[in-house]
């Protein structure tokens, strides 16, 4: 992750933000990712904002067609 982050920072001059998921029985990885994304959009809602998400975790097929449930840890 550090190499990719440096590419975004050094080559493209993007500000990067890292969020790590915690092991929490009440807040699943999916809920945590949803909140991080919603907070980002709320704080940076602008036509010039670019959001790139790199998720380094596990997932499993969701109930709906094409769905994905994040598993985290």
C-alpha positions, 0 to 999 in steps of 0.5 A: 500500500505504501508504494501505491500511496507514494505514487498518488502523492508524488506523481499525481500530487493527490492528498491521500487518506488511510482508513483502517477497519477495526475488529468490531462486532457491532460495526462490520467492515461493510458498515465501517467502509460505508461510513468512511465513504459517506464522511468523505463525500460529506466533507469534500462534496465538490465537482473537482474532488476525486475519490479513489478507493483501494480496499485490501481486504476480503469479500464474499458474494452478496445476496443480490446479483453482482453484490459484494459483502466486505469481510475485512480482517 
